[in-house]
Amino acid sequence: MQKKIKESVATLLAHIIKLDNRDIEKEAPLFCSILGEEFECSEAEGKILLKELMDKEYDLDHHIRIIKQALCEDRISKYHLMEQLNRIIYSDKITPEDYEFFEKLKNELFESH
């Protein structure tokens, strides 16, 4: 399950980079840093994962569901994930699409049952 969560978090972070056509080399250190902090992912592993995600099609809603299920009622971890996503957003130009995605994720994670 930890591997699935790591892949899903990585996908959400990479989505912001991909959404804005950001410079992968410039964004890779922050991406790798976040994955290293959260999942003990090495820099080399993080760079490989980021490059794979940039070329890969993915179902964003599927990854959101995985994270939502894993974090369930853990509001602190949800806030932390939103903080990490915000770090990626603020690392370069900020677009309306970035915050549309941020709001979508926030609404999905914190919706009332």
C-alpha positions as CSV (number, residue, x, y, z in Angstrom):
1,M,0.0,0.0,0.0
2,Q,2.9,2.4,0.8
3,K,4.1,2.0,-2.8
4,K,0.7,2.9,-4.2
5,I,0.5,5.9,-2.0
6,K,4.0,7.1,-3.0
7,E,3.0,6.7,-6.7
8,S,-0.2,8.6,-6.2
9,V,1.4,11.5,-4.3
10,A,4.2,11.6,-6.9
11,T,1.5,11.7,-9.6
12,L,-0.3,14.7,-8.0
13,L,3.0,16.6,-7.6
14,A,4.1,15.8,-11.2
15,H,0.7,16.8,-12.4
16,I,1.4,20.4,-11.4
17,I,4.7,20.3,-13.2
18,K,3.1,18.8,-16.3
19,L,0.1,21.1,-16.2
20,D,2.3,24.2,-16.5
21,N,4.9,22.7,-18.8
22,R,7.5,23.5,-16.2
23,D,11.2,22.8,-16.6
24,I,11.6,19.3,-15.3
25,E,15.3,19.8,-14.4
26,K,14.4,22.9,-12.4
27,E,11.5,21.2,-10.6
28,A,13.2,17.8,-10.0
29,P,15.1,18.9,-6.8
30,L,11.9,20.0,-5.0
31,F,10.0,17.0,-6.3
32,C,12.8,14.6,-5.1
33,S,13.0,16.5,-1.8
34,I,9.3,16.1,-1.0
35,L,9.3,12.4,-2.0
36,G,12.5,11.9,0.1
37,E,10.9,13.5,3.2
38,E,7.7,11.6,2.9
39,F,8.7,8.2,1.5
40,E,12.5,7.9,1.9
41,C,12.8,8.1,-1.8
42,S,16.3,8.7,-3.1
43,E,17.0,11.6,-5.4
44,A,17.9,9.2,-8.3
45,E,14.6,7.3,-7.8
46,G,12.7,10.5,-7.6
47,K,14.1,11.8,-10.9
48,I,13.3,8.6,-12.7
49,L,9.8,8.6,-11.3
50,L,9.3,12.3,-12.3
51,K,10.5,11.6,-15.9
52,E,8.3,8.6,-16.2
53,L,5.2,10.5,-15.0
54,M,5.9,13.3,-17.4
55,D,5.5,10.9,-20.3
56,K,2.8,8.8,-18.9
57,E,-1.0,9.0,-19.1
58,Y,-2.6,8.7,-15.7
59,D,-6.1,8.8,-14.2
60,L,-5.8,11.7,-11.7
61,D,-9.1,10.8,-10.0
62,H,-7.9,7.2,-9.4
63,H,-4.8,8.6,-7.6
64,I,-6.9,11.0,-5.5
65,R,-9.1,8.1,-4.5
66,I,-6.1,6.1,-3.4
67,I,-4.8,9.0,-1.2
68,K,-8.3,9.7,0.1
69,Q,-8.7,6.1,1.2
70,A,-5.2,5.9,2.7
71,L,-5.5,9.1,4.7
72,C,-9.2,8.5,5.6
73,E,-9.8,10.5,8.7
74,D,-6.1,11.7,9.2
75,R,-6.7,15.4,8.7
76,I,-3.2,16.4,9.7
77,S,-1.7,14.2,6.9
78,K,-4.2,15.7,4.5
79,Y,-3.2,19.2,5.4
80,H,0.5,18.2,5.1
81,L,-0.2,16.8,1.6
82,M,-1.9,20.1,0.6
83,E,1.1,22.0,2.0
84,Q,3.5,19.9,-0.2
85,L,1.4,20.5,-3.2
86,N,1.5,24.2,-2.5
87,R,5.3,24.0,-2.4
88,I,5.3,22.7,-5.9
89,I,2.8,25.3,-7.1
90,Y,4.8,28.2,-5.6
91,S,8.1,26.9,-7.0
92,D,7.4,28.5,-10.4
93,K,4.7,30.5,-12.2
94,I,1.3,30.1,-10.6
95,T,-1.6,29.6,-13.0
96,P,-5.4,29.4,-12.5
97,E,-5.2,25.7,-13.5
98,D,-2.8,25.1,-10.5
99,Y,-5.4,26.4,-8.1
100,E,-8.3,24.8,-9.8
101,F,-6.5,21.5,-9.2
102,F,-5.6,22.5,-5.6
103,E,-9.2,23.3,-4.9
104,K,-10.4,20.1,-6.5
105,L,-8.0,18.0,-4.3
106,K,-8.9,20.0,-1.2
107,N,-12.6,19.4,-1.8
108,E,-12.1,15.7,-2.5
109,L,-10.0,15.1,0.6
110,F,-12.0,17.2,3.0
111,E,-15.5,16.6,1.8
112,S,-18.1,15.7,4.5
113,H,-19.3,12.1,4.5
